[in-house]
Amino acid sequence: MQESRIQLVCGELDLAELKIPARIAEELKPLGGLGRNRVERVGLLFANYRDQGRDARLDFAPGVAHEGVRCVDTDADFLAAVSG
């Protein structure tokens, strides 16, 4: 799995605020910042993968919020790049 290429995709408009339940907020403090929304969180995950030497790519689907089906074109671009 270490050699697998990774694509992270997020809608550029996926900015809904992350609401952390109070009962687990204290447990999450040691993790540091989690990001305020999916755009920030996927950015943190991407940075973590890169820090670990993983071959990761981060793509933002233009004009898309939290709508996975609308990210298919972005996925197709990645698959074409890694297969050819």
N, C-alpha and C positions, 0 to 999 in steps of 0.2 A: 504494500500500500504506500510505502514511502516514496516510490517512484511514480505513483499515479498523478496525473495532472488534475488540478482542481479548478473548477470555475465557481465563483460565487456571483450570484445575480441578485440584484435588488432593484425595485422600481425607484427611480430618482425622487418620486413624490411620496414614498412610503415613510411618512414623517409622523405617524401617530405616536403619541408619547407612551413610553413604557411605564406601566403602573406596576410597581413591585408591592405585593401584599406586605403589610407591616409585620406579619408573623415570620417572614423570611428575610426581611431587609437587613437585620442584624447579621445573619449568617453570610450574606453576600458582601459585606463591607471589606473583608480581606481580599476580595477579587479586584478591588479598585473600581474604576469607572466601568460601567456596563454600557454606556451610551444612552442617550435619551430616546432613541427611536431605532428602527431597523437599519436605516442608512448608517447611523453611527456605529451600531453593533456589528454590522457586516464589515465595516472598515476596521474595527478592532480585531475581528476574527482574521481578516486578510493580513493585517500586520503581524498577528501571532503566527500564522502559517509561514509568512516570509521570514520572520525571525528564526523559525525552526528549519529554514532551508528548503521549504516545500515549494514546488512549482505551482504557484497559485495565480489565478487571474481574477480580477474584480471588474465586473461589468455592471453598469447602471442602465436599466431600460428607460429610455426617454419617454416622458409623459405618462409614466405608469406609477400607480400607488401600490397597494397590496393585492395584485392581480396576477397570479402566476402564469395564467394562460397567455397573457399579453407579453410575456418574456420569452416566448418560444423563438422569435427571430434572433434574439440575443444568444440563446442557447445554440441555435443552428450555426451562427457565426463561429462560436467556440468549437463546435464539433467539426466543422469544416477545417478549421485551422489545425486541430490536433490529428486529424485523420489523413491529411494530405501533405 
